Structures are given as C-alpha cells and as structure tokens.
C-alpha cells in the first residue's frame, strides 16, 4: 500500500528497473491511458529506459509492439483496454 501516487510510482520504477537489468522482458498493466503515458514518461526521464506503450490509440502499430513484447530486455506498458 502506498499513501500517494508518487510513492507508488517510485517503487514501480525501481522494480521495473531492477527486473529490466536482468534482461527479462517486463509487461506493466495500467488502468488508464493517462497512467500508461505518465509511467512511460517517468521511465524515460528517471531511468533513461526505452519502453513501448500499448493503449489502443493505434491498433496497427500496437500489433507490432505486441509481437516484440517478449523479447529479452523489452519493456512494455499497457492499459487494460489494450
């Protein structure tokens, strides 16, 4: 449990970074498009980590992201509607 969004996001970024460092692919589920965009931007800024975002905005492009989601080192952020 976290008392505020920033604490949750900090812990999440730490966990994603830790798992990503092992080379394992990471898939993070979010509850909204805004949350997926916010998390992806935070990963890019704080961890310098490239990630893909699936949020049902562009079906054709997102199909190719899904095809690469299990590749070693991949980080994919997805909303539950994607």
DSSP file (Angstrom, degrees, kcal/mol; ACC not computed):
  #  RESIDUE AA STRUCTURE BP1 BP2  ACC     N-H-->O    O-->H-N    N-H-->O    O-->H-N    TCO  KAPPA ALPHA  PHI   PSI    X-CA   Y-CA   Z-CA
    1    1 A X              0   0    0      0, 0.0     2,-0.4     0, 0.0     0, 0.0   0.000 360.0 360.0 360.0 141.7    0.0    0.0    0.0
    2    2 A X        -     0   0    0      1,-0.1     3,-0.1     0, 0.0     4,-0.0  -0.948 360.0-144.2-124.7 145.3    1.2    3.5   -0.8
    3    3 A X  S    S+     0   0    0     -2,-0.4     2,-0.3     1,-0.2    -1,-0.1   0.706  83.7  11.6 -81.5 -20.3    0.0    6.7    0.7
    4    4 A X  S  > S-     0   0    0      1,-0.1     4,-1.7     0, 0.0     3,-0.4  -0.987  77.5-105.5-155.4 162.6    0.3    8.7   -2.5
    5    5 A X  H  > S+     0   0    0     -2,-0.3     4,-2.8     1,-0.2     5,-0.2   0.846 114.0  57.5 -58.7 -39.7    0.8    8.3   -6.3
    6    6 A X  H  > S+     0   0    0      1,-0.2     4,-2.4     2,-0.2    -1,-0.2   0.892 106.2  49.2 -62.7 -40.3    4.4    9.5   -6.3
    7    7 A X  H  > S+     0   0    0     -3,-0.4     4,-2.1     2,-0.2    -1,-0.2   0.906 112.7  48.2 -65.4 -40.9    5.5    6.8   -3.7
    8    8 A X  H  X S+     0   0    0     -4,-1.7     4,-2.5     2,-0.2    -2,-0.2   0.931 112.6  48.2 -63.3 -45.9    3.8    4.1   -5.8
    9    9 A X  H  X S+     0   0    0     -4,-2.8     4,-2.7     2,-0.2     5,-0.2   0.897 110.2  51.7 -64.6 -40.1    5.4    5.3   -9.0
   10   10 A X  H  X S+     0   0    0     -4,-2.4     4,-2.0     2,-0.2    -1,-0.2   0.927 112.6  45.4 -61.5 -45.8    8.9    5.5   -7.4
   11   11 A X  H  X S+     0   0    0     -4,-2.1     4,-2.2     2,-0.2    -2,-0.2   0.891 113.3  50.7 -64.8 -39.8    8.6    1.9   -6.1
   12   12 A X  H  X S+     0   0    0     -4,-2.5     4,-2.8     2,-0.2     5,-0.2   0.919 109.9  48.8 -65.2 -44.5    7.2    0.8   -9.5
   13   13 A X  H  X S+     0   0    0     -4,-2.7     4,-2.6     1,-0.2     5,-0.2   0.898 110.7  51.8 -62.4 -40.4   10.1    2.4  -11.4
   14   14 A X  H  X S+     0   0    0     -4,-2.0     4,-2.2    -5,-0.2    -1,-0.2   0.923 112.5  45.4 -61.1 -45.1   12.6    0.8   -9.0
   15   15 A X  H  X S+     0   0    0     -4,-2.2     4,-2.5     2,-0.2     5,-0.3   0.924 113.6  48.5 -66.5 -45.0   11.1   -2.7   -9.6
   16   16 A X  H  X S+     0   0    0     -4,-2.8     4,-2.9     1,-0.2    -2,-0.2   0.926 112.7  48.9 -60.9 -44.3   10.9   -2.3  -13.4
   17   17 A X  H  X S+     0   0    0     -4,-2.6     4,-1.9    -5,-0.2    -1,-0.2   0.903 111.2  50.4 -61.9 -42.0   14.5   -1.1  -13.5
   18   18 A X  H  X S+     0   0    0     -4,-2.2     4,-0.5    -5,-0.2    -2,-0.2   0.926 115.1  41.2 -62.6 -47.2   15.6   -4.0  -11.3
   19   19 A X  H ><>S+     0   0    0     -4,-2.5     3,-1.3     1,-0.2     5,-0.9   0.910 112.7  54.9 -68.5 -41.9   13.9   -6.6  -13.5
   20   20 A X  H ><5S+     0   0    0     -4,-2.9     3,-1.7    -5,-0.3    -1,-0.2   0.853  98.7  63.4 -59.5 -35.6   14.9   -4.9  -16.7
   21   21 A X  H 3<5S+     0   0    0     -4,-1.9    -1,-0.3     1,-0.3    -2,-0.2   0.743  97.7  56.6 -62.8 -23.3   18.6   -5.0  -15.6
   22   22 A X  T <<5S-     0   0    0     -3,-1.3    -1,-0.3    -4,-0.5    -2,-0.2   0.599 116.7-115.1 -82.5 -10.9   18.4   -8.9  -15.7
   23   23 A X  T < 5 +     0   0    0     -3,-1.7    50,-2.4    -4,-0.4    51,-0.3   0.312  69.1 140.0  93.7  -8.6   17.3   -8.8  -19.3
   24   24 A X      < -     0   0    0     -5,-0.9    -1,-0.3    48,-0.2    -2,-0.1  -0.435  59.3-109.5 -67.9 140.9   13.9  -10.2  -18.6
   25   25 A X        -     0   0    0     45,-0.3     2,-0.4    -2,-0.1    50,-0.2  -0.417  33.2-148.2 -66.6 148.2   11.0   -8.7  -20.6
   26   26 A X  E     -a   75   0A   0     48,-2.8    50,-3.0    43,-0.1     2,-0.5  -0.978  15.1-173.4-124.5 130.3    8.7   -6.5  -18.5
   27   27 A X  E     -a   76   0A   0     -2,-0.4     2,-0.5    48,-0.2    50,-0.2  -0.991   7.7-169.7-121.8 122.6    4.9   -6.0  -19.0
   28   28 A X  E     -a   77   0A   0     48,-2.7    50,-3.3    -2,-0.5     2,-0.4  -0.953   8.8-150.9-115.2 125.4    3.2   -3.4  -16.8
   29   29 A X  E     -a   78   0A   0     -2,-0.5     2,-0.3    48,-0.2    50,-0.2  -0.784  15.7-176.0 -94.7 137.7   -0.6   -3.2  -16.8
   30   30 A X  E     -a   79   0A   0     48,-2.7    50,-1.5    -2,-0.4     3,-0.1  -0.819  29.8-130.1-125.7 167.7   -2.2    0.2  -16.0
   31   31 A X  S    S+     0   0    0     -2,-0.3     2,-0.3    48,-0.2    48,-0.1   0.532  84.1  26.6 -98.5  -5.9   -5.8    1.2  -15.6
   32   32 A X  S  > S-     0   0    0      1,-0.1     4,-2.1    46,-0.1     5,-0.2  -0.988  71.8-117.3-152.2 160.8   -5.9    4.2  -17.9
   33   33 A X  H  > S+     0   0    0     -2,-0.3     4,-2.5     1,-0.2     5,-0.2   0.904 116.7  53.6 -61.5 -42.8   -4.3    5.8  -21.0
   34   34 A X  H  > S+     0   0    0      1,-0.2     4,-2.5     2,-0.2    -1,-0.2   0.907 108.5  48.6 -61.1 -42.5   -3.1    8.7  -18.8
   35   35 A X  H  > S+     0   0    0      2,-0.2     4,-2.6     1,-0.2     5,-0.2   0.900 111.1  50.0 -66.1 -40.1   -1.4    6.4  -16.3
   36   36 A X  H  X S+     0   0    0     -4,-2.1     4,-2.3     1,-0.2    -2,-0.2   0.922 113.4  45.8 -65.0 -42.2    0.3    4.4  -19.1
   37   37 A X  H  X S+     0   0    0     -4,-2.5     4,-2.2     2,-0.2    -2,-0.2   0.909 113.3  49.9 -64.6 -41.8    1.6    7.6  -20.7
   38   38 A X  H  X S+     0   0    0     -4,-2.5     4,-2.2    -5,-0.2    -2,-0.2   0.913 112.7  46.3 -64.1 -43.9    2.7    9.1  -17.3
   39   39 A X  H  X S+     0   0    0     -4,-2.6     4,-2.4     2,-0.2     5,-0.2   0.916 111.7  51.0 -66.2 -43.4    4.6    5.9  -16.3
   40   40 A X  H  X S+     0   0    0     -4,-2.3     4,-2.1    -5,-0.2    -2,-0.2   0.915 111.4  47.9 -60.3 -43.4    6.3    5.6  -19.7
   41   41 A X  H  X S+     0   0    0     -4,-2.2     4,-2.3     1,-0.2    -1,-0.2   0.900 110.7  51.4 -65.1 -40.5    7.4    9.2  -19.5
   42   42 A X  H  X>S+     0   0    0     -4,-2.2     4,-3.0     2,-0.2     5,-0.6   0.894 109.7  50.2 -63.8 -39.7    8.7    8.7  -15.9
   43   43 A X  H  X5S+     0   0    0     -4,-2.4     6,-1.9     1,-0.2     4,-1.3   0.908 111.6  48.3 -63.9 -41.7   10.7    5.6  -17.0
   44   44 A X  H  <5S+     0   0    0     -4,-2.1     4,-0.4     4,-0.2    -2,-0.2   0.900 119.3  38.6 -65.0 -40.4   12.2    7.6  -19.9
   45   45 A X  H  <5S+     0   0    0     -4,-2.3    -2,-0.2    -5,-0.2    -3,-0.2   0.936 125.9  30.6 -79.3 -48.2   13.2   10.5  -17.7
   46   46 A X  H  <5S+     0   0    0     -4,-3.0    -3,-0.2    -5,-0.2    -2,-0.1   0.856 134.9  24.7 -84.8 -34.9   14.3    8.9  -14.4
   47   47 A X  S  <<S-     0   0    0     -4,-1.3    -3,-0.2    -5,-0.6    -1,-0.1   0.506  91.0-130.4-107.6  -4.9   15.7    5.6  -15.7
   48   48 A X        +     0   0    0     -5,-0.5     2,-0.5    -4,-0.4    -4,-0.2   0.807  56.3 155.8  59.5  27.6   16.6    6.6  -19.3
   49   49 A X        -     0   0    0     -6,-1.9     2,-0.3    -9,-0.1    -1,-0.2  -0.745  42.0-136.9 -96.6 128.6   14.7    3.4  -20.2
   50   50 A X        +     0   0    0     -2,-0.5     2,-0.3    -3,-0.1    25,-0.2  -0.629  34.4 167.7 -76.5 137.5   13.1    3.0  -23.6
   51   51 A X        -     0   0    0     -2,-0.3     2,-0.3    23,-0.1    25,-0.2  -0.982  31.0-126.9-148.4 160.0    9.7    1.4  -23.4
   52   52 A X  E     -b   76   0A   0     23,-2.5    25,-3.0    -2,-0.3     2,-0.5  -0.826  19.8-146.0-106.2 146.8    6.7    0.8  -25.7
   53   53 A X  E     -b   77   0A   0     -2,-0.3     2,-0.6    23,-0.2    25,-0.2  -0.962   9.4-168.9-119.2 126.9    3.2    1.9  -24.7
   54   54 A X  E     +b   78   0A   0     23,-3.4    25,-2.2    -2,-0.5    28,-0.3  -0.959  29.8 139.8-109.9 116.0    0.0    0.0  -25.7
   55   55 A X  S    S-     0   0    0     -2,-0.6    -1,-0.1    23,-0.2   -22,-0.1   0.110  72.3-100.6-146.3  26.7   -3.1    2.0  -25.0
   56   56 A X  S    S+     0   0    0      2,-0.1     3,-0.2    26,-0.1    -2,-0.1   0.734  88.8 118.3  63.4  25.7   -5.4    1.2  -28.0
   57   57 A X  S    S+     0   0    0      1,-0.2     2,-0.3     2,-0.1    -1,-0.1   0.765  84.3  20.2 -88.2 -28.0   -4.6    4.5  -29.8
   58   58 A X     >  -     0   0    0      1,-0.1     4,-2.6     2,-0.0    -1,-0.2  -0.743  65.8-174.0-145.9  90.1   -3.0    2.9  -32.9
   59   59 A X  H  > S+     0   0    0     -2,-0.3     4,-1.6    -3,-0.2    -1,-0.1   0.857  83.4  50.4 -57.8 -42.8   -4.0   -0.7  -33.5
   60   60 A X  H  > S+     0   0    0      1,-0.2     4,-0.9     2,-0.2    -1,-0.2   0.941 115.3  41.9 -64.6 -47.4   -1.7   -1.4  -36.5
   61   61 A X  H >> S+     0   0    0      1,-0.2     4,-1.3     2,-0.2     3,-0.6   0.901 112.4  55.2 -65.1 -40.5    1.4    0.0  -34.7
   62   62 A X  H 3X S+     0   0    0     -4,-2.6     4,-2.4     1,-0.2    -1,-0.2   0.783  97.4  63.5 -68.0 -26.9    0.5   -1.7  -31.5
   63   63 A X  H 3X S+     0   0    0     -4,-1.6     4,-1.6     1,-0.2    -1,-0.2   0.893 104.3  47.8 -61.9 -38.2    0.2   -5.1  -33.1
   64   64 A X  H <X S+     0   0    0     -4,-0.9     4,-0.9    -3,-0.6    -1,-0.2   0.835 109.3  53.5 -72.2 -31.5    3.9   -4.9  -34.0
   65   65 A X  H >X S+     0   0    0     -4,-1.3     3,-0.8     1,-0.2     4,-0.7   0.925 107.1  51.7 -65.5 -44.0    4.7   -3.8  -30.4
   66   66 A X  H >< S+     0   0    0     -4,-2.4     3,-0.9     1,-0.3     4,-0.4   0.885 104.1  57.6 -59.6 -39.5    2.9   -6.9  -29.1
   67   67 A X  H 3< S+     0   0    0     -4,-1.6    -1,-0.3     1,-0.2     3,-0.2   0.793 114.1  38.5 -62.4 -27.5    5.0   -9.1  -31.4
   68   68 A X  H X< S+     0   0    0     -4,-0.9     3,-1.8    -3,-0.8    -1,-0.2   0.441  87.0  99.7-100.9  -1.3    8.1   -7.8  -29.7
   69   69 A X  T << S+     0   0    0     -3,-0.9    -1,-0.1    -4,-0.7   -43,-0.1   0.761  82.5  49.1 -62.2 -27.5    6.9   -7.6  -26.1
   70   70 A X  T 3  S+     0   0    0     -4,-0.4    -1,-0.3    -3,-0.2   -45,-0.3   0.391  82.2 119.6 -93.6   4.0    8.5  -10.9  -25.1
   71   71 A X  S X  S-     0   0    0     -3,-1.8     3,-2.4     1,-0.1    -3,-0.0  -0.415  80.4 -88.9 -69.4 143.1   12.0  -10.1  -26.5
   72   72 A X  T 3  S+     0   0    0      1,-0.3   -48,-0.2    -2,-0.1    -1,-0.1  -0.263 114.1  14.1 -51.8 131.5   14.8  -10.0  -23.9
   73   73 A X  T 3  S+     0   0    0    -50,-2.4    -1,-0.3     1,-0.3     2,-0.2   0.389  91.2 141.4  83.9  -3.4   15.1   -6.6  -22.5
   74   74 A X    <   -     0   0    0     -3,-2.4   -48,-2.8   -51,-0.3     2,-0.5  -0.474  33.9-163.0 -73.6 142.0   11.7   -5.3  -23.8
   75   75 A X  E     -a   26   0A   0    -50,-0.2   -23,-2.5   -25,-0.2     2,-0.4  -0.988  11.1-178.9-125.1 120.7    9.7   -3.0  -21.5
   76   76 A X  E     -ab  27  52A   0    -50,-3.0   -48,-2.7    -2,-0.5     2,-0.5  -0.979  13.2-162.5-125.6 129.1    6.0   -2.7  -22.4
   77   77 A X  E     +ab  28  53A   0    -25,-3.0   -23,-3.4    -2,-0.4     2,-0.4  -0.939  20.3 178.6-108.7 128.4    3.4   -0.5  -20.6
   78   78 A X  E     -ab  29  54A   0    -50,-3.3   -48,-2.7    -2,-0.5   -23,-0.2  -0.988  26.3-135.6-137.2 139.5   -0.2   -1.4  -21.4
   79   79 A X  E >   -a   30   0A   0    -25,-2.2     3,-1.0    -2,-0.4   -48,-0.2  -0.528  34.7-113.2 -80.5 159.9   -3.6   -0.3  -20.4
   80   80 A X  T 3  S+     0   0    0    -50,-1.5   -49,-0.1     1,-0.2    -1,-0.1   0.737 116.7  57.6 -68.2 -20.3   -6.1   -3.0  -19.6
   81   81 A X  T 3         0   0    0      1,-0.2    -1,-0.2   -27,-0.1   -26,-0.1   0.690 360.0 360.0 -82.6 -16.9   -8.2   -2.0  -22.6
   82   82 A X    <         0   0    0     -3,-1.0    -1,-0.2   -28,-0.3    -2,-0.2   0.486 360.0 360.0 -77.0 360.0   -5.3   -2.5  -25.0
